[in-house]
């Protein structure tokens, strides 16, 4: 009878030890899932921040380039007025100078239209892609 009681007690101890081990593993698994969830949330946040950084960089670059284009336009506008008046004074009539300058820009416009993909579209696309992939 004593041996049976001892066996029962040992069985109870083994069961209790087993419950503790199961409880510890359960806590470890819960901790693992919490850390995995935090890891995924952190990666999502990191991806958002990287995307925001790239968008800000591209927009900043485009705004800077736009400002340069605007100032360049005004510089060329004033230069063209000067050239038109100068040519007009050489030719004896101001309108001739303006017609020559207009003809020059018509020729440049036709050339740009013909080669628009190679001199405008491709370089701009490549610039945006290179800034995004930096």
Legacy VTK file of the C-alpha trace (Angstrom):
# vtk DataFile Version 3.0
C-alpha trace
ASCII
DATASET POLYDATA
POINTS 134 float
0.000 0.000 0.000
2.843 2.313 0.860
4.441 1.604 -2.525
1.198 2.442 -4.295
0.968 5.760 -2.432
4.564 6.567 -3.362
3.859 5.746 -6.995
0.784 7.962 -6.935
2.797 10.792 -5.358
5.562 10.412 -7.955
2.923 10.420 -10.703
1.417 13.615 -9.274
4.892 15.224 -9.182
5.538 14.200 -12.790
2.175 15.602 -13.846
2.878 18.859 -11.983
6.341 19.090 -13.602
4.733 18.419 -16.986
2.172 21.178 -16.401
4.963 23.620 -15.487
6.920 22.682 -18.606
3.829 23.113 -20.781
3.093 26.468 -19.139
6.692 27.647 -19.727
6.531 26.569 -23.378
3.179 28.288 -23.763
4.679 31.525 -22.411
7.688 31.159 -24.734
5.416 30.637 -27.746
3.263 33.642 -26.796
6.429 35.732 -26.394
7.648 34.525 -29.782
4.365 35.534 -31.448
4.473 38.964 -29.779
8.024 39.538 -30.996
7.115 38.370 -34.505
4.183 40.792 -34.535
6.433 43.644 -33.369
8.971 42.690 -36.047
6.344 42.834 -38.804
4.990 46.181 -37.537
8.523 47.602 -37.393
9.258 46.428 -40.944
6.028 47.995 -42.208
6.897 51.264 -40.468
10.421 51.133 -41.921
9.038 50.588 -45.437
6.699 53.565 -44.993
9.569 55.765 -43.816
11.794 54.694 -46.717
9.005 55.375 -49.217
8.339 58.775 -47.658
12.050 59.606 -47.835
12.227 58.661 -51.518
9.093 60.638 -52.389
10.412 63.680 -50.529
13.762 63.359 -52.288
12.173 63.061 -55.737
9.745 65.937 -55.128
12.544 68.131 -53.757
14.687 67.369 -56.778
11.825 68.095 -59.171
11.041 71.404 -57.452
14.704 72.406 -57.652
14.843 71.497 -61.332
11.597 73.389 -61.960
13.046 76.503 -60.294
16.157 76.229 -62.478
13.970 75.879 -65.576
11.928 78.961 -64.639
15.022 81.107 -64.019
16.623 79.737 -67.168
13.481 80.620 -69.106
13.558 84.233 -67.934
17.270 84.474 -68.715
16.707 83.140 -72.240
13.671 85.405 -72.698
15.682 88.516 -71.923
18.609 87.277 -74.011
16.272 86.647 -76.951
14.786 90.130 -76.699
18.301 91.526 -76.760
19.290 89.397 -79.758
16.060 90.295 -81.601
16.579 94.029 -81.047
20.259 93.753 -82.001
19.504 91.833 -85.224
16.704 94.298 -85.985
19.056 97.235 -85.643
21.598 95.541 -87.946
18.920 94.739 -90.570
17.289 98.159 -90.366
13.884 97.029 -89.012
13.171 95.682 -85.537
10.570 93.190 -86.705
13.161 91.383 -88.840
15.177 90.562 -85.716
12.112 89.143 -83.991
11.234 87.083 -87.078
14.742 85.597 -87.220
14.621 84.685 -83.518
11.110 83.211 -83.954
12.301 81.175 -86.937
15.229 79.866 -84.877
12.846 78.735 -82.136
10.488 77.165 -84.682
13.424 75.096 -85.949
14.445 74.141 -82.390
10.812 73.219 -81.600
10.594 70.940 -84.630
13.870 69.230 -83.673
12.681 68.729 -80.092
9.382 67.285 -81.336
11.156 64.846 -83.629
13.650 63.702 -80.965
11.373 64.116 -77.907
11.763 60.546 -76.648
15.564 60.550 -76.725
16.188 64.086 -75.416
13.283 64.593 -72.995
11.323 61.497 -71.985
14.162 59.000 -71.504
16.497 61.282 -69.472
13.662 62.426 -67.188
12.452 58.838 -66.658
15.993 57.659 -65.955
16.557 60.512 -63.499
13.381 59.721 -61.535
14.120 55.983 -61.510
17.708 56.499 -60.373
16.573 58.752 -57.529
13.955 56.239 -56.401
16.420 53.327 -56.488
19.216 55.206 -54.696
LINES 1 135
134 0 1 2 3 4 5 6 7 8 9 10 11 12 13 14 15 16 17 18 19 20 21 22 23 24 25 26 27 28 29 30 31 32 33 34 35 36 37 38 39 40 41 42 43 44 45 46 47 48 49 50 51 52 53 54 55 56 57 58 59 60 61 62 63 64 65 66 67 68 69 70 71 72 73 74 75 76 77 78 79 80 81 82 83 84 85 86 87 88 89 90 91 92 93 94 95 96 97 98 99 100 101 102 103 104 105 106 107 108 109 110 111 112 113 114 115 116 117 118 119 120 121 122 123 124 125 126 127 128 129 130 131 132 133
